[in-house]
Every structure is written in structure tokens, then in C-alpha cells.
């Protein structure tokens, strides 16, 4: 009997665009445990309830934007890697995200092979730190 390996890596996808979340879940769910949140406030609640390996989060969102959510997440979970996503060439928001501890900033439309490679690198690096 073939045993299915438990997916130990968990990723939280945070984006206000439902289509983007669905696409990322479809791509990532075969490889990882994936959960989703539609804004920064919801992400903070989920991070308070559960331990994630990585967060993939949009910068521009209603309720609480990604940079503010990143700052709050990093204050309570400084070791948690957060990759920020943006469709806007807003260099001040990108710079703020980097200053607040973003692992990386990727631009939409996402180059999925590059994003997958980045996710793998971050997961490998954090696994060796633990």
C-alpha cells in the first residue's frame, strides 16, 4: 500500500482578488497545505490561530493593506517568511515592504516558475534554520 506523505509545509495566501487566490490555491495545493485570507486583518487572525511555513501576501488590499499586516505579523512572528505580491509599480510601497522584513516582492502577473522556485528556496532555508 502506498502511503501519501503528509503535507507539512503550510502556506497562507492573502489577496483581496478571489480569482488570484483561487489560481494560487490550484497551483500550490498539490505541493503544500494552503489556506487563504482576503485581507490583512483576516491574515492576522489566521496567523494568530495557526503556524504557517510561509505567507504569500498582496500589498494593496482593503481593510488592512499588506504592508501594515506584514509589520504586525513580523512583530509577533519575526521568523515567519512573507513574500509580498503587487500589480502596481508603487516603489514606495515596495520599499516599505522590504524595510518591514518582506522576504521578497514579486510583481503581477506572476511568473509562476520563478515564484515556485522562490517558495522552494525560502522553505529550504527556513527548514535548515529550525
N, C-alpha and C positions, 0 to 999 in steps of 0.2 A: 504494500500500500504506500502510495506517495504522500508524504507529509508536506503540506503547504507551510512555508516559512512565515511566521508571524511578522507583519509589517511593524517594525519597531520605530521607524522614523515617522514623525508626525509633522505635517506642515499645515499652518493656518494661512489661508488665502483671504486677504482683506481688500475688497474693491466694491465700490458702490454700483458698478455696472454688472448686472446679473449675468449678462452674456459672457463677460470676461471671466467671472468666477466659474461659470459652468464649463467654459472651454478649458481653463486651467485644471479644474477638478477632473474632467475627462482625460486629460493628458497625464496627470500625476497620480491618479488613484490606483493605477495598476502597479505602481512602484512604491507608494507611500500611503500612510494613513493621512487623509486630507479632510480638513474641516474648513468652513468658510464663515466670514463675517462681512456685513455690508457697510460698516463704517468703523472709525477708530474707537468709538465708545463700546461698540459690540466686541471689538477685538480685545479691549482691556478686560472686559468681563470674562471672556473665554480664557485669556492668559491667567486670570486670577483663579480659574476653576481647574485648569489642566496644564500639564507640562508639554510644551512643543519643542521640536528639534530646530525649527526654522519658521520664520514668518515671511510671507511674500505680500507686501502691502503697497497699495496705491498712495500717492502723495495727496492728490486733490479729491476730497470726499466731503459730503455734507455731515452735519452733526459734530464730528471731530475729524480734522484732517490728519493725514498720515504722519506729518512731522510732529504734531503735538502728541499723537498716540505713540510714536516712536520714542519721544522724550520720556513719556510716562512709563512705557514698558522698560526702557533701559534703566530707569531709576529703581525699579523693583527687580528686574532680571537683567543685569548688565551683561551676562554671558550669552544671552539669547540672540542669535544672529537674525537680523532683519534686512531683507533685500527690498528696496523701495522700487516702485514702478511709476512711470509718469508718461503721459502723452503730450505733455507741454514742455516747451523749451524754456521754462522759467528757471533761469540759472540761480536765482536767489533761493528758491525752494530746494533745488537740488543741493546747493551748497549747505543750506541749513540741515538737510537730512544727513549729509556727510559729517558735518560738525557734531551732530547729535548721536552719532555712532552707527549709522547705516553701514551694513556690510558692503553694499554696492547699490548703485542706482542704474536700473535698466529702462530703456525707452520703448514705448509702444509705438507702432505694433511690435510685439515681442519677437525676437529672433529665438524661437524655442530651442533649437540645438544649443545655442550659446547659454540660454537660461538654464537648461538642464545640466549643462556642463558646470556652470557656476554653482548650482544647487549641490551637485555631487562634490565639488571641491570644498564647499563650506561644510557639508555633512562629514566628509572625511577628516577635515581639520578639527572640527569640534569633537568628533569621536576620539581623536587622539589626545585631546585636552582633558576629557573626562576621566 
